C-alpha cells in the first residue's frame, strides 16, 4: 500500500512500568507475585460529569452495562489507598526522578509545576473510578532513520489493576498491580508508515530501559496506537504488547478502514430498518431465543440492504464485515447476532420468512436479529443500527479498539474526550526548581 497516497497518519503511546521501591502514591512494594488474595471487595461504578460539566461518552456507555466489579486484595502489595478508602500519599520521588530523566533524554521541556490530574476510568480497572496522571514533559524529539518524530507529552501515572476475568455481568481484577508507577510517552502523528512505527516504538522502549528503572517481562510495556487514513477516522488501538508485530497490526487497521470506505462507495445511501419483533418469536423452537423470551427478554430485527453474500467478506486479516456489527452488540451486553448470510441452521426458518414480508426484503438484502434482556437488547439494537448506517454512509467511526491475537482490531468503546479529566484535589502541585532540572 502507498501510505502517502492513503493519507496515512499514525501516532503511538508507550506505557512502561517502573521498577521502583514503592508504588506511586503509597509505600506498598511493586515486587508482584502470584498468590491467593487475602480479601475480596465488590464495587459498581456510574458515569458522572467531569470538570467541563459534561459526561464522557465512553463512561456513559460503560455505565449502561451495569457490570459488577470484584477486586482481589493482597496484604503484601495493597493498602487502603488501593481500596480508595484513604487519600493518596506523596508521589514517589524515585518514580518522578525517572520520568524527569527520560524527559531530558529526549530534550523535552519540564513544567515548573507538576499538577496531578484525575482521568476517568470506565472499565472498573481502578477502584476510585479514575486514574491519577501528571504531565512531566512536553515537546521532546526522537531521531529515527526516517526523520525526527515529535514527542508531544510524557506523563507519570499509576498503573491500573490487572484483569483476571470478564463477562457481561462482572469483571474480576487483581489489585497488586494497581498503583505501580507508569511512564506514558506520546508521539505526534508524523509516523510515516507501519515499519516506521515499529522503529519508533523500539527506540522509545530502549531509551526507557536505559534509565535503569524500567520493569522487564511480559505485560510491563505496552503500546496504544492511533491510526487513520484520508476519509477514515482516528481510532485508538489499546494495549498492544508485541512491539515486533506492531507494523502488522497497523497494516491490518489501515486495510480495515480502506475496505470500509470502498464498501460505502459501492453501497450508496440505503436505509437501515430496525424494529422490535419479539412477538414474532413467541413460541420459537430455537433454544437461545426461547430462553431469552422465557426470561422476559426481547428480540430486535434489522434489514441491511445490498449486503447479501457480503457479511462474511474479509475486511482485515481474517476479520469479516459482520463482526463490525457484532462488536457493537457485545458492547451492550448481547453476545452476537443471527443473520441470513450464515450457513448455520438455527431452526428459525418460519420466523425469518415472516420477517421477510414485514421488512419487504429484496433479493440482495440481509436480515439479522439479536436477542437478550429487554434493556440490553434495546441499547444493542440502537448501537448496531447506528453502526450499520455508517457503513452505508461510507463513514469509519472514531472509536477505541482492542488489539486481537491475530493482529486485527475489535470495537471496544467510543473515544474518550476532555470530559474525562479533572484536577486531583488530594495532592498539592509539585514545584520543579531549576536546580532539580540541572541535577536531572
Buried (B, 14 or more C-beta within 10 A) or exposed (E): EEBEEBEBBBBBBBBBBBBBEBBBBBEBBBEBEEEEBEEEBEBEBEBEEBEEEEBBBBBBBBBBBBBBBBBBBBEEBBBEBBBBEEEBBEBBEBBBBBBBBBBBBBEBEBBEEBEBBBBBBBBBBBBBBBBBBBBBBBBBEBEBEBEEBBBBBBBBBBBBBBBEEBEBEBBBBBBBBBBBBBBBBBBBBBBBBBBBBBBBBBBBBEBBBEBEBBBEEEEBBBBBBBBBBEBBBBBBBBEBBBBEBBBBBBBBBBBBBBBBBEBBEEBEEBEBBBBBBBEBBEEBEBEBBBEBBEEEBBBBBBBBBBBBEBBEEEBBBEBBBBBBBBBBBBBBBBBBBBBBBBEEEBEBEEBBEBBBEBBEBEEEBBBBBBBBBBBBBBBBBBBBBEBBBBBBEBBBBEBBBBBBEEBBBBBBBBBBBEBBBBEBEEBEBBEBEEEBBEEB
